[in-house]
Amino acid sequence: MEELPAWLSSPHGSRQLKIVDAEGCHLYESTGKRLLDFTAGWNVANFGWRNEHILHRALHCARTLTMAPAWCVHEPVLRFSENLSRELGRDLAVVTAATGTQAVEFALRIARRVTGRTPIISVSECYHGSTSGSMAACGIEYLRREAGAGGAETRCLPLPGSADEQSLLEQIRNTILTGPPPAAILMEPVFLNVGGLVPSTNYLRAVFEAARQCGALVVMDEISTGMGRVRPSLGYPADSLVPDVLVLGKSLGGGVAPLSAVVVTRDLATHCRGLAFDSTFAAIPYACEAGIATLEFATGSTLLADAAALAGQQRETLRTSLDGHPRVLEIRGQGCLTAIEFRADSKREQAALCDAIIADLLSEGIFIARSRWTNSLLLMPPLTISTGQYDQAAATLVRVLETHRAVAHPGIPPN
């Protein structure tokens, strides 16, 4: 960890790792230490850091066309939007954006224009970005307060597991159908920031059915969970639960350039006109070229299916290895996302235990992060990780957790 200089203000505190290089599944500290990355930069580098196929294409484009006026089009954005629409396999249009939070705001703007309403329904404790509109529509109360008056119009659905299923389904219907009709239901297919909570099919179906009943649009935020992270495809789910609006970002730019997109039907796209959807950096040519190369890399092999199979096998191995561990409350996940939640008497104690484990893993060369609500370890390596690398990390994790089997952290009595 390095002390940050006084002239740099960071939202992540005054002491942080200083990264000087990144390649494949590894990060390199300024000390020269190599870390096996199990964050993928919070899913920015799903296809590996410094992916040569993606980087080469982006650099080649940047040498000829670095930028273009925002009110003009260029060849890379035309090919990117065509390729993404074709890959998703429906009659779609693509609205480009620069960041995830901007794309979320664009999506909500579409819903409000289409429905003529302003209220948004989110999911309790879920995060969707740090601009005012995204904060106002999220499930985190203090962020809604900071966003101002807009946050007062947001209602929140309960998290999976917060009640028995029948009660959950009733709460979902009541939240959506009671009160001012919402413009949109904003949610993730898997609730990542709270700890990788996976909603049941009945949970999702209740949301979609209530949204259809009241005429609200379903906006699916797949900025962090998309691009192969929670299912082995880039497209829409195969069942009938198809959202009206799909939001992509983070690894859409291949870990090389900032790029996000709002994907809608062509009818809905007619509402995306004017200054409200303008953005100077929304479709930088080399970012669009990186997006094209990312789609090619992701779909040109069995990478996504292989990564999902490997992660699923490793998740089951961890469940077997950690069965009966007194500190492990639950191991859950979907696709290439695994969360390990720890048993403790309070959120504070849970966080202290989780942070101690993260520090021990870091000393062992494993870089990993935790969720903010359930204080769960989140295993989110690049999808390019090898079986040997995953085996190494899993074995190290099990060994580190064994050292915490009977360790008393503040307020956590040993078993």
C-alpha positions as CSV (number, residue, x, y, z in Angstrom):
1,M,0.0,0.0,0.0
2,E,1.2,3.5,-0.8
3,E,0.3,6.8,0.8
4,L,-1.4,9.0,-1.7
5,P,0.1,12.5,-2.3
6,A,-1.9,15.4,-0.8
7,W,-2.8,16.7,-4.3
8,L,-4.7,13.6,-5.2
9,S,-8.1,13.1,-3.8
10,S,-9.5,9.6,-4.1
11,P,-12.9,8.1,-3.1
12,H,-11.0,4.9,-2.0
13,G,-9.0,6.4,0.8
14,S,-5.5,7.7,1.4
15,R,-3.7,4.3,1.1
16,Q,-4.0,2.2,-2.0
17,L,-2.0,-0.3,-4.1
18,K,0.0,1.3,-6.8
19,I,-0.4,-0.7,-10.0
20,V,2.3,-0.2,-12.7
21,D,1.4,-3.0,-15.2
22,A,-1.4,-5.4,-16.0
23,E,-1.4,-8.3,-18.3
24,G,-3.8,-11.3,-18.7
25,C,-5.0,-12.3,-15.3
26,H,-2.2,-10.5,-13.4
27,L,-1.6,-7.1,-11.9
28,Y,1.9,-5.8,-11.0
29,E,2.5,-3.6,-8.0
30,S,5.1,-0.8,-7.9
31,T,7.1,-3.1,-5.6
32,G,7.4,-5.6,-8.4
33,K,5.0,-8.1,-6.8
34,R,2.7,-10.0,-9.2
35,L,-0.9,-10.5,-8.1
36,L,-3.4,-12.9,-9.6
37,D,-6.4,-10.7,-10.2
38,F,-9.8,-12.0,-9.0
39,T,-11.6,-8.7,-9.6
40,A,-11.1,-8.1,-13.3
41,G,-11.2,-4.4,-12.3
42,W,-14.8,-4.9,-11.2
43,N,-15.4,-6.7,-14.5
44,V,-13.7,-4.1,-16.7
45,A,-11.2,-6.7,-17.9
46,N,-13.4,-9.7,-18.4
47,F,-11.2,-10.7,-21.4
48,G,-7.9,-10.1,-19.7
49,W,-5.8,-7.1,-19.0
50,R,-4.0,-5.7,-22.1
51,N,-5.7,-8.1,-24.4
52,E,-3.5,-8.0,-27.5
53,H,-6.3,-8.6,-30.0
54,I,-8.4,-5.7,-28.6
55,L,-5.5,-3.4,-27.9
56,H,-4.0,-3.7,-31.4
57,R,-7.3,-2.8,-33.0
58,A,-7.9,0.2,-30.8
59,L,-4.3,1.5,-31.3
60,H,-4.5,1.1,-35.0
61,C,-7.7,3.2,-35.1
62,A,-6.3,5.8,-32.7
63,R,-3.4,6.4,-35.2
64,T,-5.9,7.6,-37.8
65,L,-9.0,8.8,-36.0
66,T,-8.7,9.6,-32.3
67,M,-11.9,11.7,-32.0
68,A,-14.7,13.0,-34.1
69,P,-17.3,15.7,-33.6
70,A,-20.2,14.4,-31.4
71,W,-22.7,15.4,-34.0
72,C,-21.1,13.3,-36.7
73,V,-20.8,9.6,-37.3
74,H,-17.8,7.5,-38.2
75,E,-17.1,4.0,-39.5
76,P,-16.2,2.4,-36.1
77,V,-19.4,3.5,-34.4
78,L,-21.5,2.2,-37.4
79,R,-19.8,-1.2,-37.3
80,F,-19.9,-1.4,-33.5
81,S,-23.6,-0.7,-33.3
82,E,-24.3,-3.1,-36.2
83,N,-22.2,-5.9,-34.7
84,L,-23.7,-5.5,-31.2
85,S,-27.2,-5.4,-32.5
86,R,-26.6,-8.5,-34.6
87,E,-24.9,-10.3,-31.7
88,L,-27.9,-9.8,-29.5
89,G,-30.0,-11.3,-32.2
90,R,-33.1,-9.0,-32.2
91,D,-34.5,-6.0,-34.1
92,L,-32.5,-3.5,-32.0
93,A,-30.8,-0.1,-31.9
94,V,-27.8,1.0,-29.9
95,V,-27.4,4.3,-28.1
96,T,-23.8,4.8,-27.2
97,A,-22.5,6.3,-24.0
98,A,-19.1,6.8,-22.4
99,T,-19.6,5.4,-18.9
100,G,-22.0,3.0,-17.2
101,T,-23.7,5.7,-15.1
102,Q,-24.3,7.8,-18.1
103,A,-25.8,4.8,-19.9
104,V,-28.1,4.2,-16.9
105,E,-29.3,7.8,-17.0
106,F,-29.9,7.5,-20.7
107,A,-32.0,4.3,-20.1
108,L,-34.1,6.0,-17.4
109,R,-34.5,9.0,-19.7
110,I,-36.0,6.8,-22.4
111,A,-38.4,5.2,-19.9
112,R,-39.6,8.6,-18.7
113,R,-40.1,9.9,-22.2
114,V,-42.0,6.8,-23.3
115,T,-44.3,6.6,-20.3
116,G,-44.6,10.2,-19.3
117,R,-43.8,9.3,-15.7
118,T,-40.9,10.0,-13.4
119,P,-40.9,7.5,-10.5
120,I,-38.3,4.7,-10.7
121,I,-38.4,1.4,-8.8
122,S,-35.0,-0.1,-7.9
123,V,-33.8,-3.0,-5.7
124,S,-32.8,-2.3,-2.1
125,E,-29.1,-1.7,-1.6
126,C,-28.2,-1.9,-5.3
127,Y,-25.9,0.5,-6.9
128,H,-26.2,1.9,-10.5
129,G,-23.7,4.7,-10.8
130,S,-22.5,7.9,-9.2
131,T,-24.1,10.7,-11.2
132,S,-27.1,12.4,-9.7
133,G,-29.7,10.6,-11.8
134,S,-28.3,7.1,-11.2
135,M,-27.9,7.9,-7.5
136,A,-31.5,9.1,-7.3
137,A,-32.7,5.8,-8.8
138,C,-30.5,3.4,-6.8
139,G,-31.4,1.3,-3.8
140,I,-28.9,2.8,-1.4
141,E,-30.6,5.3,0.8
142,Y,-27.8,7.7,1.6
143,L,-27.0,8.1,-2.1
144,R,-30.6,8.8,-2.9
145,R,-30.5,11.5,-0.2
146,E,-27.4,13.1,-1.7
147,A,-29.0,13.1,-5.1
148,G,-31.7,15.5,-3.8
149,A,-35.4,15.6,-4.6
150,G,-35.2,13.0,-7.4
151,G,-34.4,10.3,-4.9
152,A,-37.7,10.8,-3.1
153,E,-39.5,9.3,-6.1
154,T,-37.7,6.0,-6.0
155,R,-39.2,2.9,-4.3
156,C,-37.2,-0.2,-3.6
157,L,-38.0,-3.9,-4.1
158,P,-36.8,-6.3,-1.4
159,L,-33.6,-8.4,-1.8
160,P,-33.9,-12.1,-2.4
161,G,-33.6,-14.0,0.9
162,S,-35.0,-11.1,3.0
163,A,-38.3,-13.0,3.5
164,D,-39.9,-16.3,2.4
165,E,-40.7,-16.5,-1.3
166,Q,-44.4,-15.9,-1.1
167,S,-43.9,-12.8,1.0
168,L,-41.2,-11.6,-1.4
169,L,-43.6,-12.0,-4.4
170,E,-46.3,-10.1,-2.6
171,Q,-43.9,-7.3,-1.6
172,I,-42.7,-7.1,-5.3
173,R,-46.3,-6.7,-6.6
174,N,-47.3,-4.2,-3.9
175,T,-44.2,-2.1,-4.4
176,I,-44.7,-1.8,-8.1
177,L,-48.4,-1.6,-8.3
178,T,-49.1,0.6,-5.2
179,G,-48.3,4.3,-5.4
180,P,-47.6,6.5,-8.4
181,P,-47.0,4.3,-11.5
182,P,-43.3,4.0,-12.2
183,A,-41.6,4.8,-15.5
184,A,-39.1,1.9,-15.1
185,I,-38.0,-1.0,-12.9
186,L,-34.2,-0.8,-12.7
187,M,-32.4,-4.0,-11.7
188,E,-29.6,-6.4,-12.4
189,P,-30.0,-10.1,-13.3
190,V,-27.8,-10.9,-10.3
191,F,-27.4,-8.3,-7.6
192,L,-23.7,-7.9,-7.6
193,N,-22.8,-5.1,-5.3
194,V,-24.8,-6.5,-2.4
195,G,-23.0,-9.8,-2.6
196,G,-23.9,-11.7,-5.7
197,L,-27.5,-12.5,-4.7
198,V,-29.2,-14.5,-7.3
199,P,-33.0,-13.9,-7.7
200,S,-35.2,-16.9,-8.4
201,T,-37.1,-17.2,-11.6
202,N,-40.3,-16.6,-9.7
203,Y,-38.8,-13.3,-8.3
204,L,-37.9,-12.1,-11.8
205,R,-41.2,-13.2,-13.2
206,A,-43.1,-11.3,-10.6
207,V,-41.1,-8.2,-11.5
208,F,-41.8,-8.5,-15.2
209,E,-45.5,-9.3,-14.8
210,A,-46.1,-6.4,-12.5
211,A,-44.1,-4.1,-14.8
212,R,-46.2,-5.2,-17.8
213,Q,-49.4,-4.7,-15.8
214,C,-48.7,-1.1,-14.9
215,G,-46.9,-0.2,-18.2
216,A,-43.4,0.3,-16.8
217,L,-40.3,-0.5,-18.7
218,V,-37.9,-3.1,-17.4
219,V,-34.3,-1.7,-17.5
220,M,-31.7,-4.4,-17.0
221,D,-28.4,-3.1,-15.9
222,E,-25.8,-5.6,-17.1
223,I,-22.8,-3.2,-16.8
224,S,-21.1,-5.4,-14.3
225,T,-22.9,-8.7,-14.8
226,G,-22.9,-8.8,-18.6
227,M,-20.4,-9.8,-21.3
228,G,-20.2,-13.4,-20.1
229,R,-20.0,-12.8,-16.3
230,V,-23.3,-14.4,-15.2
231,R,-24.3,-16.4,-18.3
232,P,-22.2,-17.8,-21.2
233,S,-23.5,-15.4,-23.8
234,L,-23.6,-11.7,-24.6
235,G,-27.2,-11.7,-25.6
236,Y,-30.6,-11.5,-24.0
237,P,-31.8,-14.4,-21.8
238,A,-33.3,-17.3,-23.7
239,D,-36.6,-17.3,-21.8
240,S,-39.6,-15.0,-21.9
241,L,-38.1,-12.5,-19.4
242,V,-36.7,-10.1,-22.0
243,P,-36.1,-6.6,-20.7
244,D,-37.3,-3.5,-22.6
245,V,-33.9,-1.8,-22.2
246,L,-30.5,-3.5,-21.8
247,V,-27.5,-1.5,-20.4
248,L,-23.9,-2.6,-21.1
249,G,-20.6,-1.2,-20.1
250,K,-17.3,-1.9,-18.4
251,S,-15.8,-4.9,-20.3
252,L,-17.7,-3.8,-23.4
253,G,-14.6,-1.8,-24.2
254,G,-12.3,-4.8,-23.6
255,G,-10.5,-3.2,-20.7
256,V,-8.9,-0.8,-23.2
257,A,-11.3,2.1,-23.6
258,P,-14.4,3.5,-21.9
259,L,-17.5,2.4,-23.8
260,S,-21.1,1.7,-22.8
261,A,-24.3,1.2,-24.6
262,V,-28.1,1.3,-24.1
263,V,-29.8,-1.3,-26.3
264,V,-33.4,-0.8,-27.2
265,T,-36.0,-1.8,-29.8
266,R,-36.0,0.5,-32.8
267,D,-39.4,1.9,-31.8
268,L,-38.0,3.0,-28.4
269,A,-34.9,4.4,-30.1
270,T,-37.1,7.1,-31.8
271,H,-37.3,8.7,-28.3
272,C,-33.5,9.1,-28.1
273,R,-33.2,12.4,-29.8
274,G,-31.9,15.8,-28.8
275,L,-29.5,17.3,-26.3
276,A,-30.6,15.0,-23.5
277,F,-28.7,12.1,-25.3
278,D,-25.8,14.1,-26.5
279,S,-22.3,13.3,-25.2
280,T,-18.9,14.5,-26.4
281,F,-17.1,11.2,-25.5
282,A,-19.9,8.7,-26.1
283,A,-18.6,7.1,-29.2
284,I,-14.8,7.7,-29.4
285,P,-13.6,6.0,-32.6
286,Y,-10.9,3.9,-31.0
287,A,-13.3,2.9,-28.1
288,C,-15.8,1.7,-30.7
289,E,-13.1,-0.2,-32.5
290,A,-12.1,-1.8,-29.1
291,G,-15.8,-2.7,-28.7
292,I,-15.8,-4.4,-32.1
293,A,-12.7,-6.4,-31.3
294,T,-14.2,-7.3,-27.9
295,L,-17.3,-8.8,-29.5
296,E,-15.1,-10.7,-31.9
297,F,-12.8,-12.1,-29.1
298,A,-15.8,-13.0,-26.9
299,T,-17.7,-14.8,-29.6
300,G,-15.0,-16.2,-31.8
301,S,-14.4,-19.3,-29.7
302,T,-15.9,-21.4,-26.8
303,L,-14.4,-18.9,-24.3
304,L,-17.6,-17.9,-22.6
305,A,-19.0,-21.5,-22.2
306,D,-15.6,-22.8,-21.1
307,A,-15.2,-20.0,-18.5
308,A,-18.7,-20.6,-17.1
309,A,-18.0,-24.4,-16.8
310,L,-14.7,-23.8,-15.1
311,A,-16.2,-21.3,-12.6
312,G,-19.1,-23.7,-11.9
313,Q,-16.7,-26.5,-11.2
314,Q,-14.6,-24.4,-8.9
315,R,-17.7,-23.2,-7.0
316,E,-18.7,-26.7,-6.3
317,T,-15.1,-27.6,-5.2
318,L,-15.1,-24.7,-2.8
319,R,-18.5,-25.8,-1.4
320,T,-17.0,-29.2,-0.7
321,S,-13.7,-27.9,0.7
322,L,-15.4,-25.4,3.0
323,D,-18.3,-27.5,4.0
324,G,-18.8,-27.2,7.8
325,H,-16.4,-24.2,8.1
326,P,-17.7,-22.2,11.0
327,R,-17.1,-18.9,9.4
328,V,-18.6,-19.6,6.0
329,L,-22.3,-18.8,5.9
330,E,-23.0,-19.4,2.2
331,I,-21.3,-19.9,-1.1
332,R,-23.4,-18.8,-4.0
333,G,-23.1,-17.5,-7.5
334,Q,-24.0,-17.9,-11.2
335,G,-21.9,-18.2,-14.3
336,C,-18.4,-16.8,-13.6
337,L,-19.4,-15.0,-10.4
338,T,-18.9,-16.6,-7.0
339,A,-19.6,-15.0,-3.6
340,I,-18.6,-16.3,-0.2
341,E,-20.5,-14.8,2.7
342,F,-19.1,-15.1,6.2
343,R,-20.9,-15.7,9.4
344,A,-20.7,-12.9,12.1
345,D,-22.8,-11.2,14.7
346,S,-23.1,-7.9,12.9
347,K,-22.3,-6.2,9.6
348,R,-19.3,-4.5,11.2
349,E,-17.9,-7.8,12.4
350,Q,-18.6,-9.4,9.1
351,A,-16.7,-6.6,7.3
352,A,-13.7,-6.9,9.7
353,L,-13.4,-10.6,9.1
354,C,-13.8,-10.1,5.3
355,D,-11.1,-7.4,5.2
356,A,-8.7,-9.6,7.3
357,I,-9.1,-12.4,4.8
358,I,-8.6,-10.0,1.9
359,A,-5.4,-8.7,3.4
360,D,-4.1,-12.3,4.0
361,L,-4.9,-13.2,0.4
362,L,-3.1,-10.1,-0.9
363,S,0.0,-11.2,1.0
364,E,-0.3,-14.5,-0.8
365,G,-0.5,-12.8,-4.2
366,I,-4.3,-13.0,-4.7
367,F,-6.1,-9.7,-5.4
368,I,-9.8,-9.9,-4.4
369,A,-12.6,-7.6,-3.4
370,R,-15.8,-7.7,-1.3
371,S,-19.3,-6.6,-1.7
372,R,-20.7,-3.7,0.3
373,W,-23.9,-5.1,1.9
374,T,-23.3,-8.7,2.8
375,N,-19.5,-8.2,3.0
376,S,-19.0,-11.2,0.8
377,L,-15.8,-12.1,-1.0
378,L,-16.5,-11.8,-4.8
379,L,-14.6,-14.1,-7.1
380,M,-14.6,-12.4,-10.5
381,P,-11.4,-13.3,-12.4
382,P,-11.0,-12.5,-16.1
383,L,-12.8,-15.1,-18.1
384,T,-9.5,-16.0,-19.7
385,I,-8.2,-17.5,-16.4
386,S,-6.7,-21.0,-16.8
387,T,-7.7,-24.1,-14.8
388,G,-4.3,-24.0,-13.1
389,Q,-4.6,-20.4,-12.1
390,Y,-8.0,-20.9,-10.7
391,D,-6.9,-24.1,-8.9
392,Q,-4.0,-22.1,-7.3
393,A,-6.3,-19.3,-6.1
394,A,-8.9,-21.7,-4.7
395,A,-6.3,-23.7,-2.8
396,T,-4.8,-20.5,-1.4
397,L,-8.3,-19.3,-0.4
398,V,-9.1,-22.5,1.4
399,R,-5.8,-22.4,3.2
400,V,-6.2,-18.8,4.3
401,L,-9.8,-19.5,5.5
402,E,-8.5,-22.3,7.6
403,T,-6.3,-19.8,9.5
404,H,-9.5,-17.9,10.3
405,R,-11.5,-20.9,11.5
406,A,-10.9,-20.0,15.2
407,V,-9.5,-16.5,15.0
408,A,-11.4,-14.0,17.1
409,H,-11.8,-10.8,15.3
410,P,-13.2,-7.8,17.2
411,G,-16.6,-8.8,18.4
412,I,-16.5,-12.2,16.8
413,P,-16.3,-15.0,19.3
414,P,-14.4,-18.1,18.2
415,N,-16.4,-21.3,17.7
